[in-house]
Amino acid sequence: METIKSRADISDLFSRGKRLHTPYLTFIVLPAKQHGPSGRVAFVAGKRLGNAVWRNSAKRRMREACRELGGPWAGYDVIFLAKSGLMRCSYSKVLAACDEALKRAEIR
């Protein structure tokens, strides 16, 4: 799985990307032009949401959801941005919400 590591690329996604909201996380999506046909992903859990244990657990959950939904998606850069409710609900609810958001964006 190719991840977005450059701070400039992540800033560009935050400023120009389309946001898709779910109760558990926010997706930021932008068609990838300069990085070839394969898509890239990034997983963000901010410090204000919890301690390091919470953030790492949230990122593991988002990575697994990405894998199960077939990510990274060809031609798109996608950021998974955690919300506070991500770790309070069942994984199946998170997966269903992610699937619906990606279908709304016509990625899946």
QUIDADA-V731639 format. One record per pair of residues at least 12 apart in sequence whose C-alpha atoms are under 7 Angstrom apart, sorted by the first residue. I is the first residue (numbers start at 1). J is the second residue. Records with the same first field share a line. If there is no record, write none. Layout:
# QUIDADA-V731639
I: J ; J
This chain:
# QUIDADA-V731639
1: 72
2: 40 ; 41
3: 40 ; 41 ; 42
4: 40 ; 41 ; 42
13: 28 ; 30
14: 28
17: 29 ; 30
18: 30
20: 101
22: 97 ; 101
23: 85
24: 82 ; 83 ; 84 ; 85 ; 86 ; 94
25: 80 ; 81 ; 82 ; 83 ; 86
26: 80 ; 81 ; 82
27: 78 ; 79 ; 80 ; 81
28: 78 ; 79 ; 80
29: 76 ; 77 ; 78 ; 79
30: 76 ; 77 ; 78
31: 75 ; 76 ; 77
32: 75 ; 76 ; 77
37: 74 ; 75
38: 73 ; 74 ; 75
39: 72 ; 73 ; 74 ; 75 ; 76 ; 77
40: 72 ; 76 ; 77 ; 78
41: 72 ; 77 ; 78 ; 79
42: 78 ; 79 ; 80
43: 59 ; 62 ; 79 ; 80 ; 81
44: 59 ; 80 ; 81 ; 82
45: 58 ; 59 ; 81 ; 82
49: 84
58: 82 ; 86 ; 87
62: 80
65: 95
69: 99
